Amino acid sequence: MAKKQIIVQHLECDGCGRKNYTYRRNRIHRQDKLELKKFCRFCRQHTAHKTVKG
């Protein structure tokens, strides 16, 4: 039986490269990378954020 582990991943800004947000997800249901348009407080604008490990 597979374990349903919740993974905490960071969302990294495409503009400045800083890790601004964390995202918790289920390993079984979501295996693809996530890309969201979120507000970056360092760039002071809405930019694309992608998931990275660690």
mmCIF entry with sequence, helices, sheets and N, C-alpha, C, O atoms, coordinates in Angstrom:
data_MODEL
# 
_entry.id   MODEL 
# 
_entity.id                         1 
_entity.type                       polymer 
_entity.pdbx_number_of_molecules   1 
# 
_entity_poly.entity_id                      1 
_entity_poly.type                           'polypeptide(L)' 
_entity_poly.nstd_linkage                   no 
_entity_poly.nstd_monomer                   no 
_entity_poly.pdbx_seq_one_letter_code       MAKKQIIVQHLECDGCGRKNYTYRRNRIHRQDKLELKKFCRFCRQHTAHKTVKG 
_entity_poly.pdbx_seq_one_letter_code_can   MAKKQIIVQHLECDGCGRKNYTYRRNRIHRQDKLELKKFCRFCRQHTAHKTVKG 
_entity_poly.pdbx_strand_id                 A 
# 
loop_
_entity_poly_seq.entity_id 
_entity_poly_seq.num 
_entity_poly_seq.mon_id 
_entity_poly_seq.hetero 
1 1  MET n 
1 2  ALA n 
1 3  LYS n 
1 4  LYS n 
1 5  GLN n 
1 6  ILE n 
1 7  ILE n 
1 8  VAL n 
1 9  GLN n 
1 10 HIS n 
1 11 LEU n 
1 12 GLU n 
1 13 CYS n 
1 14 ASP n 
1 15 GLY n 
1 16 CYS n 
1 17 GLY n 
1 18 ARG n 
1 19 LYS n 
1 20 ASN n 
1 21 TYR n 
1 22 THR n 
1 23 TYR n 
1 24 ARG n 
1 25 ARG n 
1 26 ASN n 
1 27 ARG n 
1 28 ILE n 
1 29 HIS n 
1 30 ARG n 
1 31 GLN n 
1 32 ASP n 
1 33 LYS n 
1 34 LEU n 
1 35 GLU n 
1 36 LEU n 
1 37 LYS n 
1 38 LYS n 
1 39 PHE n 
1 40 CYS n 
1 41 ARG n 
1 42 PHE n 
1 43 CYS n 
1 44 ARG n 
1 45 GLN n 
1 46 HIS n 
1 47 THR n 
1 48 ALA n 
1 49 HIS n 
1 50 LYS n 
1 51 THR n 
1 52 VAL n 
1 53 LYS n 
1 54 GLY n 
# 
_struct_asym.id          A 
_struct_asym.entity_id   1 
# 
_struct_sheet.id               AA1 
_struct_sheet.type             ? 
_struct_sheet.number_strands   4 
_struct_sheet.details          ? 
# 
loop_
_struct_sheet_order.sheet_id 
_struct_sheet_order.range_id_1 
_struct_sheet_order.range_id_2 
_struct_sheet_order.offset 
_struct_sheet_order.sense 
AA1 1 2 ? anti-parallel 
AA1 2 3 ? anti-parallel 
AA1 3 4 ? anti-parallel 
# 
loop_
_struct_sheet_range.sheet_id 
_struct_sheet_range.id 
_struct_sheet_range.beg_label_comp_id 
_struct_sheet_range.beg_label_asym_id 
_struct_sheet_range.beg_label_seq_id 
_struct_sheet_range.pdbx_beg_PDB_ins_code 
_struct_sheet_range.end_label_comp_id 
_struct_sheet_range.end_label_asym_id 
_struct_sheet_range.end_label_seq_id 
_struct_sheet_range.pdbx_end_PDB_ins_code 
_struct_sheet_range.beg_auth_comp_id 
_struct_sheet_range.beg_auth_asym_id 
_struct_sheet_range.beg_auth_seq_id 
_struct_sheet_range.end_auth_comp_id 
_struct_sheet_range.end_auth_asym_id 
_struct_sheet_range.end_auth_seq_id 
AA1 1 LYS A 19 ? ASN A 26 ? LYS A 19 ASN A 26 
AA1 2 ILE A 6  ? CYS A 13 ? ILE A 6  CYS A 13 
AA1 3 GLN A 45 ? VAL A 52 ? GLN A 45 VAL A 52 
AA1 4 GLU A 35 ? CYS A 40 ? GLU A 35 CYS A 40 
# 
loop_
_atom_site.group_PDB 
_atom_site.id 
_atom_site.type_symbol 
_atom_site.label_atom_id 
_atom_site.label_alt_id 
_atom_site.label_comp_id 
_atom_site.label_asym_id 
_atom_site.label_entity_id 
_atom_site.label_seq_id 
_atom_site.pdbx_PDB_ins_code 
_atom_site.Cartn_x 
_atom_site.Cartn_y 
_atom_site.Cartn_z 
_atom_site.occupancy 
_atom_site.B_iso_or_equiv 
_atom_site.pdbx_formal_charge 
_atom_site.auth_seq_id 
_atom_site.auth_comp_id 
_atom_site.auth_asym_id 
_atom_site.auth_atom_id 
_atom_site.pdbx_PDB_model_num 
ATOM 1   N N  . MET A 1 1  ? 0.833  -1.181 0.000   1.00 0.00 ? 1  MET A N  1 
ATOM 2   C CA . MET A 1 1  ? 0.000  0.000  0.000   1.00 0.00 ? 1  MET A CA 1 
ATOM 3   C C  . MET A 1 1  ? 0.881  1.249  0.000   1.00 0.00 ? 1  MET A C  1 
ATOM 4   O O  . MET A 1 1  ? 1.798  1.370  0.812   1.00 0.00 ? 1  MET A O  1 
ATOM 5   N N  . ALA A 1 2  ? 0.601  2.153  -0.895  1.00 0.00 ? 2  ALA A N  1 
ATOM 6   C CA . ALA A 1 2  ? 1.410  3.362  -1.046  1.00 0.00 ? 2  ALA A CA 1 
ATOM 7   C C  . ALA A 1 2  ? 1.092  4.355  0.060   1.00 0.00 ? 2  ALA A C  1 
ATOM 8   O O  . ALA A 1 2  ? -0.053 4.489  0.492   1.00 0.00 ? 2  ALA A O  1 
ATOM 9   N N  . LYS A 1 3  ? 2.120  5.040  0.502   1.00 0.00 ? 3  LYS A N  1 
ATOM 10  C CA . LYS A 1 3  ? 1.936  6.059  1.525   1.00 0.00 ? 3  LYS A CA 1 
ATOM 11  C C  . LYS A 1 3  ? 1.477  7.353  0.875   1.00 0.00 ? 3  LYS A C  1 
ATOM 12  O O  . LYS A 1 3  ? 2.001  7.753  -0.165  1.00 0.00 ? 3  LYS A O  1 
ATOM 13  N N  . LYS A 1 4  ? 0.518  7.994  1.477   1.00 0.00 ? 4  LYS A N  1 
ATOM 14  C CA . LYS A 1 4  ? 0.045  9.290  0.977   1.00 0.00 ? 4  LYS A CA 1 
ATOM 15  C C  . LYS A 1 4  ? 0.775  10.386 1.748   1.00 0.00 ? 4  LYS A C  1 
ATOM 16  O O  . LYS A 1 4  ? 0.254  10.941 2.715   1.00 0.00 ? 4  LYS A O  1 
ATOM 17  N N  . GLN A 1 5  ? 1.963  10.675 1.308   1.00 0.00 ? 5  GLN A N  1 
ATOM 18  C CA . GLN A 1 5  ? 2.759  11.674 1.989   1.00 0.00 ? 5  GLN A CA 1 
ATOM 19  C C  . GLN A 1 5  ? 2.426  13.050 1.467   1.00 0.00 ? 5  GLN A C  1 
ATOM 20  O O  . GLN A 1 5  ? 2.188  13.241 0.274   1.00 0.00 ? 5  GLN A O  1 
ATOM 21  N N  . ILE A 1 6  ? 2.412  13.989 2.358   1.00 0.00 ? 6  ILE A N  1 
ATOM 22  C CA . ILE A 1 6  ? 2.218  15.382 1.969   1.00 0.00 ? 6  ILE A CA 1 
ATOM 23  C C  . ILE A 1 6  ? 3.590  16.015 1.840   1.00 0.00 ? 6  ILE A C  1 
ATOM 24  O O  . ILE A 1 6  ? 4.372  16.026 2.791   1.00 0.00 ? 6  ILE A O  1 
ATOM 25  N N  . ILE A 1 7  ? 3.873  16.536 0.669   1.00 0.00 ? 7  ILE A N  1 
ATOM 26  C CA . ILE A 1 7  ? 5.169  17.124 0.371   1.00 0.00 ? 7  ILE A CA 1 
ATOM 27  C C  . ILE A 1 7  ? 5.052  18.641 0.442   1.00 0.00 ? 7  ILE A C  1 
ATOM 28  O O  . ILE A 1 7  ? 4.100  19.218 -0.084  1.00 0.00 ? 7  ILE A O  1 
ATOM 29  N N  . VAL A 1 8  ? 6.005  19.279 1.081   1.00 0.00 ? 8  VAL A N  1 
ATOM 30  C CA . VAL A 1 8  ? 6.054  20.734 1.123   1.00 0.00 ? 8  VAL A CA 1 
ATOM 31  C C  . VAL A 1 8  ? 7.070  21.176 0.085   1.00 0.00 ? 8  VAL A C  1 
ATOM 32  O O  . VAL A 1 8  ? 8.249  20.835 0.171   1.00 0.00 ? 8  VAL A O  1 
ATOM 33  N N  . GLN A 1 9  ? 6.606  21.937 -0.895  1.00 0.00 ? 9  GLN A N  1 
ATOM 34  C CA . GLN A 1 9  ? 7.487  22.455 -1.923  1.00 0.00 ? 9  GLN A CA 1 
ATOM 35  C C  . GLN A 1 9  ? 7.424  23.972 -1.913  1.00 0.00 ? 9  GLN A C  1 
ATOM 36  O O  . GLN A 1 9  ? 6.442  24.568 -1.472  1.00 0.00 ? 9  GLN A O  1 
ATOM 37  N N  . HIS A 1 10 ? 8.478  24.575 -2.400  1.00 0.00 ? 10 HIS A N  1 
ATOM 38  C CA . HIS A 1 10 ? 8.556  26.027 -2.448  1.00 0.00 ? 10 HIS A CA 1 
ATOM 39  C C  . HIS A 1 10 ? 8.202  26.513 -3.842  1.00 0.00 ? 10 HIS A C  1 
ATOM 40  O O  . HIS A 1 10 ? 8.485  25.849 -4.839  1.00 0.00 ? 10 HIS A O  1 
ATOM 41  N N  . LEU A 1 11 ? 7.576  27.686 -3.897  1.00 0.00 ? 11 LEU A N  1 
ATOM 42  C CA . LEU A 1 11 ? 7.286  28.336 -5.175  1.00 0.00 ? 11 LEU A CA 1 
ATOM 43  C C  . LEU A 1 11 ? 8.322  29.439 -5.375  1.00 0.00 ? 11 LEU A C  1 
ATOM 44  O O  . LEU A 1 11 ? 8.463  30.333 -4.541  1.00 0.00 ? 11 LEU A O  1 
ATOM 45  N N  . GLU A 1 12 ? 9.038  29.365 -6.487  1.00 0.00 ? 12 GLU A N  1 
ATOM 46  C CA . GLU A 1 12 ? 10.112 30.305 -6.774  1.00 0.00 ? 12 GLU A CA 1 
ATOM 47  C C  . GLU A 1 12 ? 9.682  31.293 -7.851  1.00 0.00 ? 12 GLU A C  1 
ATOM 48  O O  . GLU A 1 12 ? 9.084  30.900 -8.852  1.00 0.00 ? 12 GLU A O  1 
ATOM 49  N N  . CYS A 1 13 ? 9.979  32.548 -7.655  1.00 0.00 ? 13 CYS A N  1 
ATOM 50  C CA . CYS A 1 13 ? 9.630  33.607 -8.594  1.00 0.00 ? 13 CYS A CA 1 
ATOM 51  C C  . CYS A 1 13 ? 10.503 33.516 -9.840  1.00 0.00 ? 13 CYS A C  1 
ATOM 52  O O  . CYS A 1 13 ? 11.711 33.297 -9.739  1.00 0.00 ? 13 CYS A O  1 
ATOM 53  N N  . ASP A 1 14 ? 9.899  33.682 -11.009 1.00 0.00 ? 14 ASP A N  1 
ATOM 54  C CA . ASP A 1 14 ? 10.660 33.677 -12.260 1.00 0.00 ? 14 ASP A CA 1 
ATOM 55  C C  . ASP A 1 14 ? 11.440 34.972 -12.450 1.00 0.00 ? 14 ASP A C  1 
ATOM 56  O O  . ASP A 1 14 ? 12.476 34.980 -13.115 1.00 0.00 ? 14 ASP A O  1 
ATOM 57  N N  . GLY A 1 15 ? 10.954 36.057 -11.874 1.00 0.00 ? 15 GLY A N  1 
ATOM 58  C CA . GLY A 1 15 ? 11.604 37.343 -12.052 1.00 0.00 ? 15 GLY A CA 1 
ATOM 59  C C  . GLY A 1 15 ? 12.896 37.479 -11.271 1.00 0.00 ? 15 GLY A C  1 
ATOM 60  O O  . GLY A 1 15 ? 13.947 37.760 -11.848 1.00 0.00 ? 15 GLY A O  1 
ATOM 61  N N  . CYS A 1 16 ? 12.826 37.281 -9.954  1.00 0.00 ? 16 CYS A N  1 
ATOM 62  C CA . CYS A 1 16 ? 14.005 37.489 -9.116  1.00 0.00 ? 16 CYS A CA 1 
ATOM 63  C C  . CYS A 1 16 ? 14.638 36.187 -8.634  1.00 0.00 ? 16 CYS A C  1 
ATOM 64  O O  . CYS A 1 16 ? 15.795 36.192 -8.213  1.00 0.00 ? 16 CYS A O  1 
ATOM 65  N N  . GLY A 1 17 ? 13.905 35.066 -8.686  1.00 0.00 ? 17 GLY A N  1 
ATOM 66  C CA . GLY A 1 17 ? 14.463 33.782 -8.291  1.00 0.00 ? 17 GLY A CA 1 
ATOM 67  C C  . GLY A 1 17 ? 14.380 33.482 -6.813  1.00 0.00 ? 17 GLY A C  1 
ATOM 68  O O  . GLY A 1 17 ? 14.995 32.523 -6.347  1.00 0.00 ? 17 GLY A O  1 
ATOM 69  N N  . ARG A 1 18 ? 13.630 34.280 -6.056  1.00 0.00 ? 18 ARG A N  1 
ATOM 70  C CA . ARG A 1 18 ? 13.496 34.040 -4.620  1.00 0.00 ? 18 ARG A CA 1 
ATOM 71  C C  . ARG A 1 18 ? 12.333 33.102 -4.334  1.00 0.00 ? 18 ARG A C  1 
ATOM 72  O O  . ARG A 1 18 ? 11.363 33.045 -5.090  1.00 0.00 ? 18 ARG A O  1 
ATOM 73  N N  . LYS A 1 19 ? 12.443 32.373 -3.239  1.00 0.00 ? 19 LYS A N  1 
ATOM 74  C CA . LYS A 1 19 ? 11.390 31.455 -2.824  1.00 0.00 ? 19 LYS A CA 1 
ATOM 75  C C  . LYS A 1 19 ? 10.449 32.197 -1.883  1.00 0.00 ? 19 LYS A C  1 
ATOM 76  O O  . LYS A 1 19 ? 10.803 32.485 -0.740  1.00 0.00 ? 19 LYS A O  1 
ATOM 77  N N  . ASN A 1 20 ? 9.244  32.506 -2.371  1.00 0.00 ? 20 ASN A N  1 
ATOM 78  C CA . ASN A 1 20 ? 8.307  33.336 -1.622  1.00 0.00 ? 20 ASN A CA 1 
ATOM 79  C C  . ASN A 1 20 ? 7.212  32.539 -0.935  1.00 0.00 ? 20 ASN A C  1 
ATOM 80  O O  . ASN A 1 20 ? 6.804  32.897 0.170   1.00 0.00 ? 20 ASN A O  1 
ATOM 81  N N  . TYR A 1 21 ? 6.732  31.488 -1.540  1.00 0.00 ? 21 TYR A N  1 
ATOM 82  C CA . TYR A 1 21 ? 5.576  30.766 -1.040  1.00 0.00 ? 21 TYR A CA 1 
ATOM 83  C C  . TYR A 1 21 ? 5.905  29.294 -0.845  1.00 0.00 ? 21 TYR A C  1 
ATOM 84  O O  . TYR A 1 21 ? 6.815  28.764 -1.481  1.00 0.00 ? 21 TYR A O  1 
ATOM 85  N N  . THR A 1 22 ? 5.153  28.631 0.045   1.00 0.00 ? 22 THR A N  1 
ATOM 86  C CA . THR A 1 22 ? 5.236  27.186 0.195   1.00 0.00 ? 22 THR A CA 1 
ATOM 87  C C  . THR A 1 22 ? 3.916  26.586 -0.235  1.00 0.00 ? 22 THR A C  1 
ATOM 88  O O  . THR A 1 22 ? 2.870  27.230 -0.157  1.00 0.00 ? 22 THR A O  1 
ATOM 89  N N  . TYR A 1 23 ? 3.973  25.341 -0.691  1.00 0.00 ? 23 TYR A N  1 
ATOM 90  C CA . TYR A 1 23 ? 2.795  24.669 -1.220  1.00 0.00 ? 23 TYR A CA 1 
ATOM 91  C C  . TYR A 1 23 ? 2.826  23.233 -0.734  1.00 0.00 ? 23 TYR A C  1 
ATOM 92  O O  . TYR A 1 23 ? 3.818  22.533 -0.937  1.00 0.00 ? 23 TYR A O  1 
ATOM 93  N N  . ARG A 1 24 ? 1.745  22.779 -0.088  1.00 0.00 ? 24 ARG A N  1 
ATOM 94  C CA . ARG A 1 24 ? 1.638  21.401 0.378   1.00 0.00 ? 24 ARG A CA 1 
ATOM 95  C C  . ARG A 1 24 ? 0.759  20.630 -0.585  1.00 0.00 ? 24 ARG A C  1 
ATOM 96  O O  . ARG A 1 24 ? -0.296 21.113 -0.997  1.00 0.00 ? 24 ARG A O  1 
ATOM 97  N N  . ARG A 1 25 ? 1.191  19.440 -0.941  1.00 0.00 ? 25 ARG A N  1 
ATOM 98  C CA . ARG A 1 25 ? 0.405  18.656 -1.874  1.00 0.00 ? 25 ARG A CA 1 
ATOM 99  C C  . ARG A 1 25 ? 0.552  17.171 -1.583  1.00 0.00 ? 25 ARG A C  1 
ATOM 100 O O  . ARG A 1 25 ? 1.484  16.741 -0.905  1.00 0.00 ? 25 ARG A O  1 
ATOM 101 N N  . ASN A 1 26 ? -0.380 16.408 -2.106  1.00 0.00 ? 26 ASN A N  1 
ATOM 102 C CA . ASN A 1 26 ? -0.381 14.966 -1.959  1.00 0.00 ? 26 ASN A CA 1 
ATOM 103 C C  . ASN A 1 26 ? 0.461  14.371 -3.081  1.00 0.00 ? 26 ASN A C  1 
ATOM 104 O O  . ASN A 1 26 ? 0.321  14.761 -4.240  1.00 0.00 ? 26 ASN A O  1 
ATOM 105 N N  . ARG A 1 27 ? 1.322  13.439 -2.743  1.00 0.00 ? 27 ARG A N  1 
ATOM 106 C CA . ARG A 1 27 ? 2.242  12.854 -3.709  1.00 0.00 ? 27 ARG A CA 1 
ATOM 107 C C  . ARG A 1 27 ? 1.520  12.069 -4.800  1.00 0.00 ? 27 ARG A C  1 
ATOM 108 O O  . ARG A 1 27 ? 1.955  12.081 -5.951  1.00 0.00 ? 27 ARG A O  1 
ATOM 109 N N  . ILE A 1 28 ? 0.432  11.390 -4.463  1.00 0.00 ? 28 ILE A N  1 
ATOM 110 C CA . ILE A 1 28 ? -0.258 10.523 -5.402  1.00 0.00 ? 28 ILE A CA 1 
ATOM 111 C C  . ILE A 1 28 ? -1.083 11.318 -6.414  1.00 0.00 ? 28 ILE A C  1 
ATOM 112 O O  . ILE A 1 28 ? -1.052 11.014 -7.607  1.00 0.00 ? 28 ILE A O  1 
ATOM 113 N N  . HIS A 1 29 ? -1.808 12.315 -5.961  1.00 0.00 ? 29 HIS A N  1 
ATOM 114 C CA . HIS A 1 29 ? -2.726 13.034 -6.835  1.00 0.00 ? 29 HIS A CA 1 
ATOM 115 C C  . HIS A 1 29 ? -2.043 14.057 -7.739  1.00 0.00 ? 29 HIS A C  1 
ATOM 116 O O  . HIS A 1 29 ? -2.505 14.309 -8.852  1.00 0.00 ? 29 HIS A O  1 
ATOM 117 N N  . ARG A 1 30 ? -0.965 14.636 -7.274  1.00 0.00 ? 30 ARG A N  1 
ATOM 118 C CA . ARG A 1 30 ? -0.262 15.662 -8.058  1.00 0.00 ? 30 ARG A CA 1 
ATOM 119 C C  . ARG A 1 30 ? 1.187  15.258 -8.246  1.00 0.00 ? 30 ARG A C  1 
ATOM 120 O O  . ARG A 1 30 ? 1.964  15.276 -7.291  1.00 0.00 ? 30 ARG A O  1 
ATOM 121 N N  . GLN A 1 31 ? 1.560  14.893 -9.465  1.00 0.00 ? 31 GLN A N  1 
ATOM 122 C CA . GLN A 1 31 ? 2.946  14.540 -9.723  1.00 0.00 ? 31 GLN A CA 1 
ATOM 123 C C  . GLN A 1 31 ? 3.621  15.522 -10.667 1.00 0.00 ? 31 GLN A C  1 
ATOM 124 O O  . GLN A 1 31 ? 4.837  15.466 -10.848 1.00 0.00 ? 31 GLN A O  1 
ATOM 125 N N  . ASP A 1 32 ? 2.854  16.418 -11.268 1.00 0.00 ? 32 ASP A N  1 
ATOM 126 C CA . ASP A 1 32 ? 3.424  17.382 -12.196 1.00 0.00 ? 32 ASP A CA 1 
ATOM 127 C C  . ASP A 1 32 ? 3.873  18.639 -11.456 1.00 0.00 ? 32 ASP A C  1 
ATOM 128 O O  . ASP A 1 32 ? 3.523  18.848 -10.294 1.00 0.00 ? 32 ASP A O  1 
ATOM 129 N N  . LYS A 1 33 ? 4.635  19.453 -12.127 1.00 0.00 ? 33 LYS A N  1 
ATOM 130 C CA . LYS A 1 33 ? 5.077  20.717 -11.538 1.00 0.00 ? 33 LYS A CA 1 
ATOM 131 C C  . LYS A 1 33 ? 3.951  21.727 -11.620 1.00 0.00 ? 33 LYS A C  1 
ATOM 132 O O  . LYS A 1 33 ? 3.147  21.708 -12.552 1.00 0.00 ? 33 LYS A O  1 
ATOM 133 N N  . LEU A 1 34 ? 3.902  22.593 -10.654 1.00 0.00 ? 34 LEU A N  1 
ATOM 134 C CA . LEU A 1 34 ? 2.848  23.586 -10.558 1.00 0.00 ? 34 LEU A CA 1 
ATOM 135 C C  . LEU A 1 34 ? 3.397  24.957 -10.943 1.00 0.00 ? 34 LEU A C  1 
ATOM 136 O O  . LEU A 1 34 ? 4.517  25.309 -10.573 1.00 0.00 ? 34 LEU A O  1 
ATOM 137 N N  . GLU A 1 35 ? 2.612  25.721 -11.682 1.00 0.00 ? 35 GLU A N  1 
ATOM 138 C CA . GLU A 1 35 ? 2.981  27.090 -12.030 1.00 0.00 ? 35 GLU A CA 1 
ATOM 139 C C  . GLU A 1 35 ? 1.783  27.982 -11.762 1.00 0.00 ? 35 GLU A C  1 
ATOM 140 O O  . GLU A 1 35 ? 0.714  27.791 -12.343 1.00 0.00 ? 35 GLU A O  1 
ATOM 141 N N  . LEU A 1 36 ? 1.964  28.958 -10.882 1.00 0.00 ? 36 LEU A N  1 
ATOM 142 C CA . LEU A 1 36 ? 0.898  29.891 -10.518 1.00 0.00 ? 36 LEU A CA 1 
ATOM 143 C C  . LEU A 1 36 ? 1.380  31.312 -10.730 1.00 0.00 ? 36 LEU A C  1 
ATOM 144 O O  . LEU A 1 36 ? 2.578  31.591 -10.684 1.00 0.00 ? 36 LEU A O  1 
ATOM 145 N N  . LYS A 1 37 ? 0.436  32.200 -10.960 1.00 0.00 ? 37 LYS A N  1 
ATOM 146 C CA . LYS A 1 37 ? 0.757  33.618 -11.054 1.00 0.00 ? 37 LYS A CA 1 
ATOM 147 C C  . LYS A 1 37 ? 0.443  34.240 -9.698  1.00 0.00 ? 37 LYS A C  1 
ATOM 148 O O  . LYS A 1 37 ? -0.721 34.380 -9.322  1.00 0.00 ? 37 LYS A O  1 
ATOM 149 N N  . LYS A 1 38 ? 1.500  34.613 -8.963  1.00 0.00 ? 38 LYS A N  1 
ATOM 150 C CA . LYS A 1 38 ? 1.351  35.136 -7.615  1.00 0.00 ? 38 LYS A CA 1 
ATOM 151 C C  . LYS A 1 38 ? 2.086  36.468 -7.501  1.00 0.00 ? 38 LYS A C  1 
ATOM 152 O O  . LYS A 1 38 ? 2.878  36.833 -8.370  1.00 0.00 ? 38 LYS A O  1 
ATOM 153 N N  . PHE A 1 39 ? 1.806  37.187 -6.410  1.00 0.00 ? 39 PHE A N  1 
ATOM 154 C CA . PHE A 1 39 ? 2.452  38.468 -6.163  1.00 0.00 ? 39 PHE A CA 1 
ATOM 155 C C  . PHE A 1 39 ? 3.802  38.250 -5.490  1.00 0.00 ? 39 PHE A C  1 
ATOM 156 O O  . PHE A 1 39 ? 3.891  37.555 -4.479  1.00 0.00 ? 39 PHE A O  1 
ATOM 157 N N  . CYS A 1 40 ? 4.840  38.837 -6.046  1.00 0.00 ? 40 CYS A N  1 
ATOM 158 C CA . CYS A 1 40 ? 6.178  38.788 -5.459  1.00 0.00 ? 40 CYS A CA 1 
ATOM 159 C C  . CYS A 1 40 ? 6.431  40.114 -4.756  1.00 0.00 ? 40 CYS A C  1 
ATOM 160 O O  . CYS A 1 40 ? 6.375  41.174 -5.380  1.00 0.00 ? 40 CYS A O  1 
ATOM 161 N N  . ARG A 1 41 ? 6.707  40.053 -3.466  1.00 0.00 ? 41 ARG A N  1 
ATOM 162 C CA . ARG A 1 41 ? 6.912  41.289 -2.714  1.00 0.00 ? 41 ARG A CA 1 
ATOM 163 C C  . ARG A 1 41 ? 8.263  41.931 -2.996  1.00 0.00 ? 41 ARG A C  1 
ATOM 164 O O  . ARG A 1 41 ? 8.454  43.115 -2.717  1.00 0.00 ? 41 ARG A O  1 
ATOM 165 N N  . PHE A 1 42 ? 9.200  41.169 -3.544  1.00 0.00 ? 42 PHE A N  1 
ATOM 166 C CA . PHE A 1 42 ? 10.507 41.722 -3.871  1.00 0.00 ? 42 PHE A CA 1 
ATOM 167 C C  . PHE A 1 42 ? 10.489 42.415 -5.230  1.00 0.00 ? 42 PHE A C  1 
ATOM 168 O O  . PHE A 1 42 ? 11.108 43.465 -5.403  1.00 0.00 ? 42 PHE A O  1 
ATOM 169 N N  . CYS A 1 43 ? 9.773  41.825 -6.203  1.00 0.00 ? 43 CYS A N  1 
ATOM 170 C CA . CYS A 1 43 ? 9.622  42.444 -7.526  1.00 0.00 ? 43 CYS A CA 1 
ATOM 171 C C  . CYS A 1 43 ? 8.514  43.496 -7.522  1.00 0.00 ? 43 CYS A C  1 
ATOM 172 O O  . CYS A 1 43 ? 8.488  44.383 -8.375  1.00 0.00 ? 43 CYS A O  1 
ATOM 173 N N  . ARG A 1 44 ? 7.608  43.391 -6.565  1.00 0.00 ? 44 ARG A N  1 
ATOM 174 C CA . ARG A 1 44 ? 6.442  44.268 -6.422  1.00 0.00 ? 44 ARG A CA 1 
ATOM 175 C C  . ARG A 1 44 ? 5.516  44.210 -7.623  1.00 0.00 ? 44 ARG A C  1 
ATOM 176 O O  . ARG A 1 44 ? 4.999  45.230 -8.077  1.00 0.00 ? 44 ARG A O  1 
ATOM 177 N N  . GLN A 1 45 ? 5.311  42.980 -8.139  1.00 0.00 ? 45 GLN A N  1 
ATOM 178 C CA . GLN A 1 45 ? 4.381  42.766 -9.241  1.00 0.00 ? 45 GLN A CA 1 
ATOM 179 C C  . GLN A 1 45 ? 3.980  41.299 -9.275  1.00 0.00 ? 45 GLN A C  1 
ATOM 180 O O  . GLN A 1 45 ? 4.603  40.459 -8.626  1.00 0.00 ? 45 GLN A O  1 
ATOM 181 N N  . HIS A 1 46 ? 2.954  41.003 -10.023 1.00 0.00 ? 46 HIS A N  1 
ATOM 182 C CA . HIS A 1 46 ? 2.503  39.627 -10.186 1.00 0.00 ? 46 HIS A CA 1 
ATOM 183 C C  . HIS A 1 46 ? 3.379  38.940 -11.237 1.00 0.00 ? 46 HIS A C  1 
ATOM 184 O O  . HIS A 1 46 ? 3.481  39.403 -12.373 1.00 0.00 ? 46 HIS A O  1 
ATOM 185 N N  . THR A 1 47 ? 3.999  37.846 -10.848 1.00 0.00 ? 47 THR A N  1 
ATOM 186 C CA . THR A 1 47 ? 4.870  37.088 -11.747 1.00 0.00 ? 47 THR A CA 1 
ATOM 187 C C  . THR A 1 47 ? 4.527  35.609 -11.634 1.00 0.00 ? 47 THR A C  1 
ATOM 188 O O  . THR A 1 47 ? 3.800  35.196 -10.731 1.00 0.00 ? 47 THR A O  1 
ATOM 189 N N  . ALA A 1 48 ? 5.054  34.825 -12.552 1.00 0.00 ? 48 ALA A N  1 
ATOM 190 C CA . ALA A 1 48 ? 4.846  33.380 -12.522 1.00 0.00 ? 48 ALA A CA 1 
ATOM 191 C C  . ALA A 1 48 ? 5.755  32.775 -11.455 1.00 0.00 ? 48 ALA A C  1 
ATOM 192 O O  . ALA A 1 48 ? 6.923  33.145 -11.336 1.00 0.00 ? 48 ALA A O  1 
ATOM 193 N N  . HIS A 1 49 ? 5.211  31.853 -10.692 1.00 0.00 ? 49 HIS A N  1 
ATOM 194 C CA . HIS A 1 49 ? 5.959  31.127 -9.664  1.00 0.00 ? 49 HIS A CA 1 
ATOM 195 C C  . HIS A 1 49 ? 5.877  29.644 -9.975  1.00 0.00 ? 49 HIS A C  1 
ATOM 196 O O  . HIS A 1 49 ? 4.789  29.130 -10.234 1.00 0.00 ? 49 HIS A O  1 
ATOM 197 N N  . LYS A 1 50 ? 7.007  28.945 -9.955  1.00 0.00 ? 50 LYS A N  1 
ATOM 198 C CA . LYS A 1 50 ? 7.070  27.531 -10.252 1.00 0.00 ? 50 LYS A CA 1 
ATOM 199 C C  . LYS A 1 50 ? 7.578  26.779 -9.029  1.00 0.00 ? 50 LYS A C  1 
ATOM 200 O O  . LYS A 1 50 ? 8.285  27.336 -8.188  1.00 0.00 ? 50 LYS A O  1 
ATOM 201 N N  . THR A 1 51 ? 7.204  25.497 -8.946  1.00 0.00 ? 51 THR A N  1 
ATOM 202 C CA . THR A 1 51 ? 7.641  24.685 -7.815  1.00 0.00 ? 51 THR A CA 1 
ATOM 203 C C  . THR A 1 51 ? 9.078  24.241 -8.016  1.00 0.00 ? 51 THR A C  1 
ATOM 204 O O  . THR A 1 51 ? 9.492  23.891 -9.121  1.00 0.00 ? 51 THR A O  1 
ATOM 205 N N  . VAL A 1 52 ? 9.830  24.263 -6.921  1.00 0.00 ? 52 VAL A N  1 
ATOM 206 C CA . VAL A 1 52 ? 11.205 23.766 -6.886  1.00 0.00 ? 52 VAL A CA 1 
ATOM 207 C C  . VAL A 1 52 ? 11.353 22.905 -5.645  1.00 0.00 ? 52 VAL A C  1 
ATOM 208 O O  . VAL A 1 52 ? 10.579 23.044 -4.698  1.00 0.00 ? 52 VAL A O  1 
ATOM 209 N N  . LYS A 1 53 ? 12.330 22.024 -5.638  1.00 0.00 ? 53 LYS A N  1 
ATOM 210 C CA . LYS A 1 53 ? 12.549 21.167 -4.480  1.00 0.00 ? 53 LYS A CA 1 
ATOM 211 C C  . LYS A 1 53 ? 13.277 21.951 -3.391  1.00 0.00 ? 53 LYS A C  1 
ATOM 212 O O  . LYS A 1 53 ? 14.052 22.869 -3.661  1.00 0.00 ? 53 LYS A O  1 
ATOM 213 N N  . GLY A 1 54 ? 12.999 21.556 -2.163  1.00 0.00 ? 54 GLY A N  1 
ATOM 214 C CA . GLY A 1 54 ? 13.714 22.100 -1.020  1.00 0.00 ? 54 GLY A CA 1 
ATOM 215 C C  . GLY A 1 54 ? 13.189 23.362 -0.591  1.00 0.00 ? 54 GLY A C  1 
ATOM 216 O O  . GLY A 1 54 ? 13.693 23.947 0.368   1.00 0.00 ? 54 GLY A O  1 
# 
